[in-house]
């Protein structure tokens, strides 16, 4: 019998998106073809410890509004010590070490800093371990909205005006530039996702509180001029022939959600409509897909990403951001857009894993 390749689903992590990562892991664990792959679940606790975790998708669901969390299992999972070492190990708190074996592909479904930002990707690159997702540079640029915007501008892509507050920088020193943006503005942590710490500001009196809220997630803060338009998303899949794009989808929020915030994404789906394909003219759809592919290439993206844009009433398209490890539950927009394009969830996961398994290691 041919030995099945081993995939490790890596999730959890130190960022504020720990719980979201666990939910995403549940979706991926449920979609992997266990007849084609042996599966290992590696959770990263909130304080950064790598540990063996349950590979049962049911253990990573949202229950009564509570996000799941990786427990400390009393041991540490260690990757290979050097290139060619091959085997992963488990080190017990008692000091006893045991072999975990070879892992052929890592699927790091980590969101936010210390996972989606190139840090884990760099650790895997150091020992030539193949993985799903963008590399060190693409992940780092995709995580930092300041440099993401710079890459988009360099590629000639349309973005809205913004002001960056660097760590420790006094807001008063940028007050003139902020006022020049006009109102409303959106205040965002520069290096966070899942709408963590984002707020819409309609008065200057509310600005300081919004900045303080964003700074809880990241000391670098982005203040963007609000864009009037429909929120449109496109899924991108990296292939050897270049990026493939899905049909675009649209997010429509209701209730108390003035934008697609964290609660709307994960806890209050009754007030959110996810429409795919989006009801747009065919020419606009093609333009959105072209821009999504260009944004993916602008940051050096690999494997997968979701590109978010705004489409104005006059058809004007403005790029909002790229997410190099989008939400990946069966109900998330990324797999839903691919399903509407003819690629179902299990096939999508298989494609990502097979592509990663054949990915070259080292410089590429």
Buried (B, 14 or more C-beta within 10 A) or exposed (E): EEEBBBBBBBBBBBBBBBBBBBBBBBBBBBBBEEEEBBBBBBBBBBEEBBBBBBBEBEBBBBEEEEBBEBEEBEBBBBBBEEEEEEEBBBBEEEEEEEEBEBBBBBBBBBBBBBBBBBBBBBBBBEBBBBBBBBBBBBBBBBBBBBBBBBBBEEBEBBBBBBBBBEEEEEBEEBEEBBEEBEBBBBBBBBBBBBBBBBBBBEEEEBBEEBBEBBBEBBBBBBBBBBBEBBBBBBBBBBEEEEBBBBBBBBBBBEEEBEBBBBBBBBEBEEEBEBBBBBEBEEEBBEBBBEBBBBBBBBBBBBBBBBBBBBBEEEEEBBBBBBBBBBBBBBEBBBBBBBBBBEBEBBBBBBBBBBBBBEBEEEEE
